[in-house]
């Protein structure tokens, strides 16, 4: 029973190593291709649960392995979980270039509040939460209209909420930079800077692959040793004389009379 228990642990380690790497390689991304793709807080993507319109040209991550729902995708965008309609976007794809550049993509959406004064942060019911002090960094996730007013949905001080667009005169939708996915290799007309950027990306991809291989080896070798020790054949009992049993007389009986 003890051997069986240890064997199950070893098999679990092997399985977790394989599936963990497979999951890391299988993460998918969805490109926001139009100006009307909403992020919703419920799987049904009902209008009352609309959080914001996501910024065009940016990518959202599919959330987990069961991200495909009936008519929607479960996604994460800059830490905010939600759903987008399947009909609003193209098919999710694996993209190592986006994965490696995701942090840079997020940085493009960061800004600051006005230099003086403080502005109100509203919750998802547009009730006042509290004021945010000047120069607080926020990350823009999208916008939403409520009546004749426009609100920006943001992440600031580790919480999500809305800013009234009129409170951010130095930040507007036209000021959001278009995200461009990095190219896998420089084009024929690319300059030296593009070549350097492409070369810098290659070690990162190579390093990720080496780390994954070492992780698998580091888990598989101990598991294999455990399995070997469990089923290693036992040595045959030592047949040497121990002194606890009568010593056999191999001499001729006639020698007793010599």
ZIQUI-V655188 format. One record per backbone hydrogen bond with DSSP energy under -1.0 kcal/mol. CO is the residue of the C=O (numbers start at 0). NH is the residue of the N-H. If there is no record, write none. Layout:
# ZIQUI-V655188
((CO	NH) (CO	NH))
This chain:
# ZIQUI-V655188
((0	4) (1	5) (2	6) (3	7) (4	8) (5	9) (6	10) (7	11) (8	12) (9	13) (10	14) (11	15) (12	16) (13	17) (14	18) (15	19) (16	20) (17	21) (18	22) (19	23) (20	24) (21	25) (27	61) (28	92) (29	59) (31	56) (36	53) (38	50) (38	51) (39	82) (41	44) (45	48) (46	49) (48	40) (51	38) (52	142) (54	57) (57	31) (59	29) (60	75) (66	73) (70	85) (71	68) (72	83) (73	62) (74	81) (75	60) (76	79) (79	76) (81	74) (82	39) (83	72) (84	87) (92	28) (94	98) (95	99) (96	100) (100	104) (101	105) (102	106) (103	107) (105	108) (106	109) (108	139) (110	137) (118	131) (120	128) (120	129) (121	161) (122	125) (126	122) (129	120) (131	118) (132	135) (135	112) (137	110) (138	154) (141	152) (142	52) (143	150) (145	148) (148	145) (149	164) (150	143) (151	162) (152	140) (152	141) (153	160) (154	138) (155	158) (158	155) (160	153) (161	121) (162	151) (163	166) (164	167) (167	170) (171	174) (172	175) (186	189) (190	194) (191	195) (192	196) (193	197) (194	198) (195	199) (196	200) (197	201) (200	204) (201	205) (202	206) (203	207) (204	208) (205	209) (206	210) (207	211) (208	212) (209	213) (210	214) (211	215) (212	216) (213	217) (214	218) (215	219) (216	220) (218	222) (219	223) (220	224) (221	225) (222	226) (223	227) (224	228) (225	229) (226	230) (251	254) (252	255) (253	256) (254	257))
